[in-house]
């Protein structure tokens, strides 16, 4: 025993020493690498922020200058324009005059290119700079139609070569607009010298979002927004170039985990032999016992603590097995006796009500009705006597319930109405007998109070929507007064308030279902939103015998 304890202590110390060395080493290595990456990235970001600020400042200055240019030239050109031109020659002379005015003031627009747009003719007229001709006249027409005489904001448009054009227009007079257009390369001519995979882009806000999704993991991204236009200048610096000095450390970082893994595998192999294998054997034995295999035993092939555990486990399983057999026999007999008692309470309750109906018909000398009722009662007794195992097909239970409803229709006439829907019609559902009829009887007794008005009972059965393969749902709904709110709080409890003793049929049926299915059935009694009482039964979609779970355990124990 002492030697085994020393071996166990040695294993624990070796494992502890291994963790003390490897965990801090790995943590420090990854921490240093992460810190180095953060420092380098921060320095690179700071060194490039000034470049972006200067660049976006130049762009905003150019756009602002062009904006001022349009405001100034507008008033100079308005005197050159008439409201209409009867002769095409006059119109051409006017355009030529406007072009000359724009050419003389061209320096005010910095690197932009002025252009003229005629709304009525949907025509773009340029100066000696042909940049304006790359704009879409249809797009200008749509924008002018929307803005009328207002000055537009800076707009973006791509030409046929995919280059971004930034332009702005202002209304002058009649149908004439003037504008200034920039091309992307004119605004950023001095940023073409970026090295490697790094680059600077002038993008719209939407293009920036798409670029972020595409490049967020590969580049260090720095952006600055324009104050004049919905533009952003975006600097993308390749992370591979930024972190190139860290490649050696990263290679070491990648190798060390493999070395640690190799050592860890060796330790795991040793621990598997001395610790894990006995624990797995014990776990497997416990799983076998959990499934009902009470003959499971562990061979006492180890030394030390595991030998004592195996011996204690074998003794414990033997004792529990013997106790479980005795407990099962007593419990199943008790549940069967209680189930038969509840069944006996339901049947006399139904017989008394039916005999009352038969008596009333005989008093009124309704002989044909008495004969028909006798046939219905005959069908009822055949159903009762033919169900020896207490569990019947759902369709047979539905037929029996409909037989009961016909009996009550003979009593109440056309004011008692019902509909029955079963999906699918051919099914393999089973249900404890007289379950649905009991709830229907309660609807008639306690919900059908206004006998001079039509009273509907709706019965439906279909697969449960949440788990259609394992459960089916039965609904019974009426148009009566509904349940007492206080009763809904206590119908599934053992102790009933005295004033609800008349609901013995529902109480016994609920408890029969609890005894048969246990926690696998769901029973809901509630008042429907549109009025009336509603009962929902969600039952397992399987045929089972009473006490199936305990019976299976006992059979496993006897093998």
Residue, then its C-alpha position, 0 to 999 in steps of 0.5 A: x500500500x505504501x509503494x502504491x501511494x508513493x507511485x501515485x504521489x510521484x505521478x501527481x508531482x511529475x504532472x504538476x511539474x510539467x504543468x508548472x513549466x509548460x503553461x507559464x512558458x507557453x503563456x509568456x511566449x504567446x503574450x510577448x508575441x501578441x504584445x509585439x504585434x500590438x506595439x508594431x501595429x500601433x506604431x505603424x498606425x500612428x506613422x500613417x495617420x498624418x499622411x491620411x489627414x494631409x490627404x483628406x485635407x487636400x481632397x476637402x480643400x479641392x472640393x470646397x474650392x470647386x463648390x465656391x467656384x460654382x457659387x461665384x460663376x453662377x451669377x456671372x453666367x446667368x446674364x448669358x442665358x435666355x429663357x428660350x431660344x427660337x433659333x438653334x444658332x442662338x442656342x449654340x452661341x449661348x453655349x459657346x459664351x458659357x464655355x468661354x466664361x468657364x475657360x477664363x475662370x478655370x483656375x478657380x476649380x483647381x484640378x476639376x473639370x467644369x461642364x454644362x448640362x442642358x436639362x431639356x436636351x439631356x446634353x452634357x457640354x464640356x470645355x477643353x477638358x473632356x472629363x465631363x463627357x464621361x458622366x451619364x446624361x441620364x443620371x444627371x437628368x434624374x438628379x436635376x429632375x429631383x433637385x429642381x433649382x437646388x444645388x446638389x451635394x457631391x455625387x459619385x459615379x463610375x465611368x466605363x473604365x470603372x474609375x470613380x468620378x466625383x461631381x457637383x451641379x448647380x442650377x443657373x437659369x432656364x434649363x441650364x446647369x453647370x458643374x465640376x467633376x473630379x476623377x479619383x486619380x486627380x484628387x490623389x496623384x501623389x499616393x501611387x508610391x505605396x510599396x508591396x501589397x499596401x495601397x490607398x483607396x478613395x471609396x464611397x461609404x458603401x464601398x468601404x463596408x464591402x472592403x471591410x468585409x473582404x480585407x478585414x483579416x489581411x490588412x491593417x486598415x486606417x480610414x478618414x472621412x471627408x467633410x465635404x463629400x460622402x467619401x472615405x480615404x482608406x489606407x490598407x497596409x499588408x499585415x504580412x509586411x508589418x509583422x515580417x520581423x516577428x516571423x522567427x518568433x512565430x516559427x518558434x511559437x508554432x514549434x513549441x506547442x508540438x514539442x509540448x504536445x509530444x511530451x503531453x502524449x507521453x504523460x497521457x499514455x502513462x496516466x492512461x495505464x495507471x489512472x484513466x483505464x481503471x476509471x473508464x472501467x468503473x464508468x462502463x460498469x456504472x453505465x451497464x448498471x444504469x441500463x439494468x444489467x445487474x450482473x455487471x462486476x469489475x475484476x479486481x486486477x489493480x492494486x491500491x485504491x482502485x482495488x478497494x473501489x472495485x470491491x466496494x462497487x461489486x458489493x454495492x451492486x449486489x445489495x441494490x439489485x436485491x433491494x430493487x426487486x423487492x421494491x418493484x414488486x410492491x410498487x407495481x402491485x400498488x399502482x395496479x390496484x390504484x388504477x383499477x380503483x380509479x377505473x371502477x369509479x369512472x364506469x358507475x358514474x357513466x352508467x348512472x347518467x345513461x340509465x337516467x336518460x333511458x328512464x326519461x325516455x321510457x317515461x315519455x314513451x319514446x319507444x323508438x328512441x329507447x330501442x336506439x338507445x339500447x343499441x348504443x348501450x349494447x355498443x358501449x358494453x361491447x367496447x368495455x368488455x373487449x378492452x382487456x388491457x385498458x389501452x385501446x386504439x384511438x379510432x376505437x375510443x373516438x367511435x365509442x365517444x361518438x356513440x356516447x354523443x349520439x345517446x346524449x343527442x337523443x336526450x337534448x335534440x339538435x341543440x347538442x352538436x359535435x364535430x370530430x376530426x382525426x389526422x391522419x385517419x389511419x393511425x397507430x395511436x393508443x389511449x387509455x379507454x374512456x379518456x375522451x368520453x369522460x371529458x365530453x361528459x364533463x362538457x355536457x354536464x357542466x358546460x351545456x347549461x343553456x339548453x335552448x341554445x346550440x351547444x358545440x363540442x369539437x374533438x380533434x386528434x393529430x400529431x403534436x406539432x413540436x414532436x410529431x414523431x413521438x407524441x400526438x395531441x387530442x383536443x376537446x373544446x366546447x362553447x359552454x361556460x368554461x371552467x371555474x378559474x379556481x378549479x383550473x389551479x387544483x385539478x391536477x392536485x391530490x387534494x380537491x376543494x370540497x366544492x369541486x368533488x362533483x368533477x370526480x370523472x375528470x379527477x380520476x381520468x387525470x390520475x389514470x393518465x399520470x399512473x399510465x404515462x408518468x411525466x411523459x404525458x401533458x394535460x392542460x385544462x383551460x378556458x379558450x380565448x373565444x369562450x368555452x372549456x378546452x382540454x388538451x392531452x399530449x400523449x406518447x405515440x407508442x403502445x405500452x403496458x402498465x408498469x412497462x418501465x419497472x417491468x423492463x428493469x426487473x426482466x434485466x435483473x433476472x437475466 
